Amino acid sequence: MVDILIVAEHREGRIREVTYEVIRKARELNGSQVSVALLGHQVTPLAEELSTRKVDEVLVAEDPRLANYNCDGYQNTLSSLIEERRPDLTLIGHTACGMDYAPSLAAQVDLPLVTDCIDLKIEGKEVVATRQMYNGRVEVEVRFLGANQCIATMRPAILEPIEADKTKKAKIIKIESKLKDPRMNFLEYIRPVEEEVDITKAEVIVSVGRGIGGKENIPMVENLAKVLGGVLGCSRPVIDKGWLPKVRQIGSSGKVVKPKLYLAVGISGATQHVMGMKGSGLIVAVNKDPNAPIFNIADYGVVGDLFKVIPLLTEELKK
């Protein structure tokens, strides 16, 4: 049995989705004992929610100094927890917060760390992590040779979040924070500028690439997105040319999305773009180049002139 400790991430009174994605991966590792560490203040409702997500126990560290995320606070509390419980594998979301404290935590507890994993498996008693290199062109397996314990961060939007099961709740256990006074103090949470649309939450995305030819042709694709009840996204060349705002960009330097339907129009399928949308439920591609890399990951592909295909598709869908 592999003992797994997951660190829950939450913000403004809500568990972030990456936590539920990481729990799913932990549950896929057969024979695992899964515990979730929840650090915060007045987080009983969040602990109750976590207890329904098919974990074995929820470890709650209550401390007013943990009311808001603090790198020092998380590192000090988690280091004590890891040294006390000695989990085989500690899993953290590869988010801004996770990337902030995971390296220093690993250094403090003297454990190996692999970041930005897209998959994990257990071979015998050995943890094997899969991650990408060279902007996603190569996938490599990383083994923790001779390590009895290890830490890994998991990339968000790779897996579906694990669903709730309220018929069987996990134990909620209060633990001491053992928190030293942090060197940093939380001042305020500044919300990002409200975006016209959050493409990360869209169930249908029609995305346009360099093949659209010019800004004047984008309304044609946007019309198709509206007919499908979706939103418009794009690849980086469209942003570089100033045809659409940055908030629409999908890829390694943009946003990671996983809609139920992703329709790629005039997108060649460069690795950087694929990294941002390969987790989509159904991928459909339209491109006049039969050798475009996008067809390697598409469930359905149309080799043809988008200026003929998109208007016809839009009209058929309207019917």
WOGI-V749219 format. One record per backbone hydrogen bond with DSSP energy under -0.5 kcal/mol. CO is the residue of the C=O (numbers start at 1). NH is the residue of the N-H. Records with the same first field share a line. If there is no record, write none. Layout:
BEGIN
CO: NH, NH
END
This chain:
BEGIN
1: 3
2: 4, 33
3: 88, 89
4: 6, 35
5: 91
6: 8, 37
9: 16
11: 14
14: 11
16: 19, 20
17: 20, 21
18: 22
19: 23
20: 24, 162
21: 25
22: 26
23: 27
24: 28
25: 29
26: 29
28: 30
29: 32
31: 2
32: 34
33: 4, 35
34: 56, 57
35: 6
36: 38, 59
37: 8, 39
38: 61
40: 63
43: 47
44: 48
45: 49
46: 50
47: 51
49: 52
50: 53
51: 170
52: 165
56: 171
57: 36, 59
58: 60, 173
59: 38, 61
60: 62, 175
61: 40, 63
63: 66
64: 67
70: 74
71: 75
72: 76
73: 77
74: 78
75: 79
76: 80
77: 81
78: 82
79: 83
80: 84
81: 85
82: 86
88: 150
89: 5, 91
90: 152
91: 7
92: 154
93: 95
95: 99
96: 100
97: 101
98: 102
101: 105
102: 106
103: 107
104: 108
105: 109
106: 110, 111
112: 151
114: 153
116: 132
117: 155
119: 130
121: 128
122: 124
123: 125, 126
126: 123
127: 144
128: 121
129: 142
130: 118, 119
131: 140
133: 137, 138
134: 137
138: 133
140: 131
141: 143
142: 129
143: 145
144: 147
149: 112
150: 90
151: 114
152: 92
153: 117
154: 94
155: 158
165: 168
171: 58, 173
173: 60
175: 62
188: 190
189: 191
197: 199
198: 201
199: 202
203: 260, 261
204: 231
205: 207, 263
206: 233
207: 265
208: 235
209: 212
210: 213
212: 214
214: 217
215: 218
217: 220, 221
218: 221, 222
219: 223
220: 224
221: 225
222: 226
223: 227
224: 228
225: 230
226: 229
231: 206
233: 208
234: 250
235: 238, 239
236: 239, 240
237: 241
238: 243, 244
239: 242
245: 248
246: 249
248: 234
249: 255
251: 254
255: 251, 257
259: 281
260: 282
261: 205
262: 264, 284
263: 207, 265
264: 266, 286
265: 209
266: 211, 268
268: 294
270: 273, 274
271: 275
272: 252
273: 276
274: 277, 278
276: 257
277: 280
282: 262, 284
283: 299, 300
284: 264
285: 302
286: 266
287: 304
288: 290
289: 292
292: 295
293: 296
294: 297, 298
300: 285
301: 303
302: 287, 304
304: 306
305: 308, 309
306: 310
308: 312
309: 313
310: 314
311: 315
312: 316
313: 317
314: 318
315: 319
END
